[in-house]
Amino acid sequence: MSKSPQDETFGAAPHERPVPRISIHAFCEQPDTGAVLQRAGADRRLAKAHLTVQLGGIAMEPITQ
């Protein structure tokens, strides 16, 4: 009898449960921050999540008045 994915996570500690199918978009100003996020994205608990790391921060248009 095979276990369902729900059976495998039932009763697991909160820090051991996998993340559901979500998209994570990270905008990083520092390369070190991007590297940390890439390493975190390689964790087995994030296997179903889609991670995009964009270096350089969020592009913003200058405010004119």
Stockholm file with secondary structure:
# STOCKHOLM 1.0

chainA/1-65         MSKSPQDETFGAAPHERPVPRISIHAFCEQPDTGAVLQRAGADRRLAKAHLTVQLGGIAMEPITQ
#=GR chainA/1-65 SS CCCCHHHHHTTCCGGGSCCCSCEEEEEESSHHHHHHHHHHHTSGGGTTSEEEEEETCCCCCCCCC
#=GC SS_cons        CCCCHHHHHTTCCGGGSCCCSCEEEEEESSHHHHHHHHHHHTSGGGTTSEEEEEETCCCCCCCCC
//
